[in-house]
Amino acid sequence: MSGKDFKLQIMASDHMVFDGDAQSVSLPTTEGSIGILADHSNVIMAVIPGMLEYTAEGGKHQVVVSDGLLKVENGECMILVDAAEKPEDIDEARARRAEEKARQALKRANSNRDHAMVEAELSRALSRIKASKSRHTL
């Protein structure tokens, strides 16, 4: 690891998740999982539902994110997502209901667009379930 800090902002549509210095961040994108360290090259990418992990003062942190956008520019990283939840804030029973609902909707999806939207919902539900189970091991 580089040991250098960089400015990281993680914003959901309704709240700021993190705004400060970080040593690293990794997150799911349409191009696969990407890791960011200080002095990363400039990039703009689409974020997909899944687990975002970052290291900052206080150690490692996890956040389940939905679709969004990653922008790295001039040594600063900004992540904008529709929704973000910390593992301790996830209601596992609700996440399991969302998973079942998404699985049923997947069977009824009539178009590629519908299928893609439902797959994103399913991915987010599965990430939420995984995060809620791992919150006791962090």
Solvent accessible surface area in square Angstrom, and as a share of the most:
residue,aa,sasa,rsa
1,M,159,0.71
2,S,57,0.37
3,G,61,0.59
4,K,104,0.44
5,D,74,0.38
6,F,13,0.05
7,K,72,0.30
8,L,0,0.00
9,Q,44,0.19
10,I,0,0.00
11,M,41,0.18
12,A,11,0.08
13,S,94,0.61
14,D,118,0.61
15,H,86,0.38
16,M,90,0.40
17,V,17,0.10
18,F,41,0.17
19,D,70,0.36
20,G,20,0.19
21,D,86,0.45
22,A,0,0.00
23,Q,38,0.17
24,S,21,0.13
25,V,3,0.02
26,S,38,0.25
27,L,2,0.01
28,P,22,0.14
29,T,2,0.01
30,T,83,0.48
31,E,137,0.61
32,G,36,0.35
33,S,97,0.62
34,I,30,0.15
35,G,47,0.45
36,I,2,0.01
37,L,72,0.36
38,A,13,0.10
39,D,105,0.54
40,H,53,0.24
41,S,81,0.52
42,N,95,0.49
43,V,38,0.22
44,I,118,0.60
45,M,35,0.16
46,A,45,0.35
47,V,3,0.02
48,I,66,0.33
49,P,14,0.09
50,G,7,0.07
51,M,45,0.20
52,L,0,0.00
53,E,72,0.32
54,Y,9,0.04
55,T,25,0.15
56,A,5,0.04
57,E,165,0.74
58,G,77,0.74
59,G,32,0.31
60,K,160,0.68
61,H,61,0.27
62,Q,28,0.13
63,V,1,0.00
64,V,0,0.00
65,V,0,0.00
66,S,11,0.07
67,D,61,0.32
68,G,24,0.23
69,L,73,0.37
70,L,0,0.00
71,K,66,0.28
72,V,3,0.02
73,E,79,0.35
74,N,128,0.66
75,G,31,0.29
76,E,97,0.44
77,C,2,0.01
78,M,57,0.26
79,I,0,0.00
80,L,73,0.36
81,V,8,0.04
82,D,93,0.48
83,A,29,0.22
84,A,7,0.05
85,E,33,0.15
86,K,79,0.33
87,P,3,0.02
88,E,113,0.51
89,D,99,0.51
90,I,6,0.03
91,D,71,0.37
92,E,50,0.23
93,A,57,0.44
94,R,132,0.48
95,A,0,0.00
96,R,102,0.37
97,R,148,0.54
98,A,41,0.32
99,E,27,0.12
100,E,92,0.41
101,K,148,0.63
102,A,2,0.02
103,R,100,0.37
104,Q,72,0.32
105,A,21,0.17
106,L,48,0.24
107,K,154,0.65
108,R,158,0.58
109,A,29,0.22
110,N,143,0.74
111,S,53,0.34
112,N,137,0.71
113,R,172,0.63
114,D,57,0.29
115,H,74,0.33
116,A,59,0.45
117,M,95,0.43
118,V,17,0.10
119,E,82,0.37
120,A,27,0.21
121,E,95,0.43
122,L,20,0.10
123,S,42,0.27
124,R,64,0.23
125,A,2,0.01
126,L,72,0.36
127,S,17,0.11
128,R,8,0.03
129,I,13,0.06
130,K,139,0.59
131,A,0,0.00
132,S,1,0.01
133,K,112,0.47
134,S,29,0.19
135,R,72,0.26
136,H,147,0.66
137,T,114,0.66
138,L,128,0.64
